Amino acid sequence: MRRGFADFLYTMLTDVGISVFRDEEELERGEETFPRPIQVIEQCKISIPIISKEYASSESCLLELEQMVECMDNKNRIIIPIFYYIDPSDVRNCSGPFERALDEHEKQNCIPPLHRIGELEGHHLHEKSEVSHGGVVRQIVCQVEQMLKKQDLVVPKQLVRVDSHVQGIMAKLKVDYRNGQAVKIGDSSVTVLGIFGIPGVGKTVLAKYVYNQLYHLFDACSFLGEIQAEIDHHGILSVQNNLISDLDKGNAKKSDSSEKALLHIRKNFCTVKVLVLLDDVTNHEQLSALVGKLDWLGPGSRVILTSQTQDVLININGAEIFVLEPMKQDEALKLFHRHAFGTDSPHEDYNKLSTDIVAATGRLPLALEVTGSSLFLVKSKKAWRETLTALEVAPHKRVREALEKSYNNLDESAQQIFIDIACFSNGMDERIPHNMWGVDNDFPSTSIQALQARCFVEIGEDKKLLMHEILKKFGQEIVKNENRNEPFKRSWLCNRKDAPLLKRRKGTEKVKALRLNFGDGSEGNTIFKYDQPVSLPYLTCLKLDRANNQGSFNVLLPELRWLSWCARPEVFYNQSPDSRVHEDWGGWKFSEEGCSFLYKLPDWGPMRGLEELLIDGTSISRISFPKDSMMKLKIFSARNCKNLTEISDSVGYLQSLVYLALDGTAIHTLPMSIGLLKKLNTLSLKNCRRLFNLPDGIGNLKSLQSLELSHTAIQELPPSVKDLKAMKLLRMRDTLIRKFPEAILNLEQLEEIDFSLCPILEGESRRHFEIVVFGNPETDLHWDFWPTSKFSPPFSSPGTRHSGMR
């Protein structure tokens, strides 16, 4: 019977034009071994062992099986086992008739190959089979036809680090993937997987490799490359007809409309298990036009796509996402070496240059490939150094072209934010530039989401904006292209070589942001050294690192919204009459903790557009604001200004102020004008050890929600605290307060209080009272204090709880 089945299978395969080698000798002579079948197995793409109960008794069969497994592992060959009236578990476990045969002939070395074969998805013929022998043969013929007639997609030979990615993708696709081979589809549902990452990271190559591993498991397959380019040239209908032609194996007529093409897909492929790879999908409309709804494809179908944006999956429930990151340094070096030297190891003299070039490419496979190939057989170190210099300035042309395509698909607002991050905000807390973007962009969060969807920017766990180095270079190159010859006519200035351009009295109107870093102590880092005004009328962002100022700092910055002056200038003096700092004064010193030797802020003009001012750690002793200045200031922080003893009444001019932090200063009190800050939400005075009292005007802070007074010398709160109706948090940990402020008992919004470690807080028998507060639904907070004898728990509203005396 086994011979009859083999005859039938052989005839059916040859009838459809497949070249088949049949081991006639093994069928007739059994135990003898012949080298010729072993040699043929090495050349065949597919091996079909017909395993019966007597199979393990044949030495030649076992040797051939061992060779099949070896070719599967080393040459990516395919095995389709047929379990002919024997249970696959007997083969896998070498049990039943196989155990007896192996013991009898002492062929224990054949156990591993048998175990591997028994794990493979094959065809099991047995007495209770619902499918006839003829039906099984037709399934096998169709399977072999699909495997042989569908050519592998072309992928580079120098691939590095593919296996770990393939395993991850196969798991998301619910494919049983073992020993480098896709064995079976593990789920009958239709699954869509998107592969995302920045341009040049290798999405298409990885997708093709996965496709080559999978297509033999499907009834029909289609790869549609560069979809957006095809649509641009011939329209979506052309792409639809290509898909239909592939899945119908060329038998379908071309549709003359997109609607008819969709109808054909819906009617003809709902019972067919298909594999579709869509390369470079731009939007979800394209995806819908090609595969419609998921139930339009047969059970077990898989759709893989590559795209610059995760938004393409917006309408697909349960879609899987795989984000491809740039290569690790060692992997990137190996790939570069393979292209530049044809080997995994470079010539010793080129080790340092190779490492530097790989770093400059951003570890992107596309950049590594084109750069390495351009240096193949180039022995001139000068040429290598010139290549390195060019890459440090801007991405390779091929990479730049790929990035431009994705960048051009962003709307104008997202493009502007991308440029801002590349030139200015990378590494910042996202909340800082977010305030600036909100002035010109009604929906900055939407723009950020668009950039995240394209892997153009990440937001770290610490809320910092993170952008890949190659993207930063690309963004900065866009700004340079605004005017290659006249940098002062660009919107962003990021190169300290451009600093002398600010000597210009006019022509700088286009400059919106200035970031200059002199952190290496280089010469020529004086930025403002002029008696006449320097006009920067549209400057919104100013970031200087170790930059100096000489002369009258009368720079016109009416639109400035954000200012950072890091690591204290080496020379910074003001020629105003009351200035104690002059040219020969030797008080300036470099400091690693910021501007700790800055005693007075310069006169920067009104700065009506400034929204955030941070002067933490400076040596400023008094703070005063000119009238009508900083009208938009929302955040002001002077933490750890140890010499700061006075806040003038002018603080009341800051009508937009929302957040005020004076932690760790030497102030004794606050001015009455503090009550004019109607929008103030947070007031933090922690660690102000000389702060003895608060003005009664604090009760006018109708928007105040958080008051932090821990580790101060305050002995009592003013009666006006009863008017802080919006307050949710009050902390007075480790203070000198004597009596619990009963005025706060009627503050209905109050959720959290802390009077712990207050050594002289009065209380009868000083019993410990604990309140468990659920002000934040995500936390369970415990605040401790010593109550007075008359105090009763103030919290009885929903959302809070007290435990009582103990």
Residue, then its C-alpha position, 0 to 999 in steps of 0.5 A: m500500500r505504501r508503494g501504491f501511495a508513493d506511485f500515485l504521489y509521484t505521478m501527480l507531482t510529475d503531471v504538474g511539471i515538477s521534477v521529482f527524484r524517487d528513491e526506487e532502489e530504497l523501495e526495492r532493496g531496503e537495507e542497502t545504502f546508496p550514496r546517490p540519494i544522499q547527494v540528491i537530497e542536498q540539491c532538492k528544495i523539498s523532501i517528502p519522506i513517507i514514514s511507515k511502521e517499518y521505516a526505522s528498520s531501514e538503515s538507508c531511510l534513517l540515513e536519508l532522514e538524517q540528511m534531510v534534517e541537516c539540509m533543513d537546518n543548514k540550507n533552509r530546505i523544506i521537509i513535508p513528512i507523511f505519517y503513513y498509518i503511524d502516529p507522529s508521536d511514535v516518530r517524535n518519541c521513538s516509541g512503539p514500532f520505532e523503539r523496537a527497531l532502534d533497539e534491535h539495530e542499535k541506531q540510537n544516533c537516529i533518535p534526534p532526527l526522528h524527534r525533529i521530523g515528528e515535530l513537523e507539521g505534515h500529513h497523517l494518514h490513518e484508518k479514521s482519516e476523513v480525507s481520502h488518499g487522493g485528497v491528501v495527494r492533491q493537498i501535497v501537490c498544491q502545497v509543493e506547487q506553492m512552495l516552488k512556483k512562488q520565488d523567494l523575495v530578494v534580501p541582502k546576503q549580509l544580513v545581521r541580527v535577523d533571527s531574534h526579530v523573526q522569532g518576535i514577529m512569528a510570535k505576534l503572527k501566531v505562527d509555530y516557528r521552530n528551529g528556524q522554520a515556520v511549521k504551521i499557522g497556530d490560529s485560524s483568525v486573520t491577523v494583521l501586523g505592522i512593522f514600523g521604524i524610522p526610514g532606513v532602519g530595515k523594515t522592508v528587508l525584515a518583512k521580506y525575510v519573514y515572508n520568505q519563511l512563511y509563504h509555503l504555509f498559505d494557499a495564495c500569496s502576494f507581495l506588493g512593493e513600494i505601494q505609495a510610488e505605484i499609487d503616485h504613478h498609476g493609482i490605487l486600482s493598479v495596486q488592487n489589480n496586482l494583488i488580485s492577479d497574485l492571489d488568483k495566480g493570474n487567472a482573473k481579469k483586471s478590474d476597471s474600477s476600484e469598487k469592482a476590485l474590492l468586490h472581487i477581493r470580498k467575494n473570492f478570497c473569503t475562504v482562501k488562506v492568504l499571505v499578503l505583504l504590503d510595503d510602504v503603506t502611507n495611510h489607513e485608507q490604502l490598507s482598506a482599499l487593498v484588504g477591506k475588512l478582515d473577514w474578507l480574507g480566509p481563516g488563518s490569513r496573515v497581512i504584514l505591512t511596513s509603514q512610516t506611521q502607526d496610524v495606518l492601523i487605526n481602524i484595525n482591531g487587535a492589530e499587532i505592532f512591531v517597532l524595529e530599532p536601530m542596530k546595536q553597536d556591535e551588530a552595526l559594526k559587523l554589517f558595516h564590515r561585511h560591506a566595506f571589507g567583505t568580512d566580519s572583521p576590519h583591517e586593524d588600521y581601520n578599527k577606529l575609523s570604522t567605529d566612528i563611521v558606524a556611530a555617525t550613521g546612527r546605526l541604520p542598516l541603509a546608511l551602513e550598507v551604502t556607506g560601507s559599499s562606497l568604501f569597499l576596496v578604498k584604501s585611502k584613509k583620507a577618503w575614509r576621514e572625508t566620509l566620516t566628516a560628511l556623515e557627522v554633518a548630515p545623513h547620507k543622501r540615500v538616508r536623507e531621501a528616505l527621511e524626506k519622504s516621511y517628513n513631507n507627509l507631516d502637516e506644517s505644525a508637526q514639521q515645525i515641532f520636529i525641527d524644534i526638537a531636532c535643533f532645540s528641545n531634544g533632551m528636554d522635559e516635554r512639558i517645557p517646549h509644550n508651553m511654547w508650541g501651544v502659542d503657535n500650534d492649537f494642537p501640539s499634542t496631536s503633532i507630537q502623536a504624529l511624530q511618535a507614530r512615525c518613530f521620529v520622537e520618543i518620550g522617555e519615562d522621565k518625560k524627556l523628548l528623545m530623538h535619534e541622532i540621525l534625525k537631529k542631523f536631518g532636521q538641522e540640515i533642513v534649517k541650513n537649507e533655508n539659506r545655505n549662504e546667509p545663516f542669519k536668515r534661518s529660523w534656528l541658529c544652532n552652531r556657535k560659529d554663527a554667533p558673530l552674525l548677531k553683531r548685525r543691527k538688522g536682517t535677523e528678523k527670521v531668527k526664532a530660536l538661538r542655541l549656542n554651546f561653548g562648553d569646551g571653553s573655546e575662544g570667541n564666546t562673547i555673544f552680546k558686546y555692543d552698546q547699540p541694541v541688537s534686534l532679535p524681534y521674533l526670537t522665542c527661545l534662547k539657550l546659551d551654554r557658557a556664553n558671555n555678555q559684555g556691554s549694555f545688555n539691551v537686547l530687544l527680545p519682545e517675543l522671548r518665551w523660554l530662556s536657559w543660560c547654563a553653566r554661568p558665563e565667564v565674563f558677564y557684567n552690566q554697565s548700569p550705575d548700580s552694578r557691582v560687577h565690572e570688567d576687572w572683577g575676578g568673582w566669576k568662577f566655573s561651577e559644575e552646579g550651574c550659575s552659582f556666581l550669578y548675583k544679579l539678573p541682567d536687564w533683558g527688557p520687558m520680555r512680554g512673551l516669556e512663559e518660564l523662568l528658572i534661576d535655580g541655584t544662583s546667588i541672586s539676593r533680591i528679585s524684582f520685576p519691572k511693571d508691565s514685564m513678563m506678562k505671560l510668565k507662568i512658571f518661576s523657580a528660584r530653588n536653592c538660591k541661598n542668598l535670596t532674602e527678599i521678594s519685592d512687591s513687584v511679584g504682584y505684576l506677574q498676573s499669569l503666574v501659575y507655579l512659584a517655587l522658592d524652596g531653600t531660599a533665605i526669605h523671611t516672609l512674602p510680600m502682601s502683593i502675593g495675593l494679587l496672583k489670581k492664577l497661582n496654582t502651586l506655591s512651594l516654600k519647602n526648606c526656607r528655614r528663615l521663613f517665620n510667617l505668611p502675609d494675610g494676603i495669601g488668602n486671596l489666592k483663589s486658585l491655589q491648590s498646593l501649598e508646601l511649607s515643610h521644613t520652615a520656621i512657621q509657627e502659625l498660619p494666617p486666619s485668611v487660609k480659611d479662604l483658600k477654597a481650592m486648596k487640595l494639599l497642605r504640607m507643614r512637615d517638620t515646622l514650628i507650628r504650635k497649634f493645629p489651624e482649625a481654619i482649614l477644617n472647612l476647606e472642602q477640596l482639601e485632600e492631603i495634609d501633613f503635620s508630621l514631625c512637628p515637635i512643638l505642636e500642642g495636643e492633650s497627651r500628645r496622642h498620635f492621630e492618623i488619617v488615611v487619605f484617598g485624594n489620588p485614586e492611584t495612591d493610598l497616602h498616610w498623613d500624620f500629625w499631633p492634634t489638639s485635644k479639641f480637634s475632630p477629624p475634618f474629613s467626612s466627604p466621599g473619597t477620604r477616610h480617617s481611622g480615629m484615635r489610637 
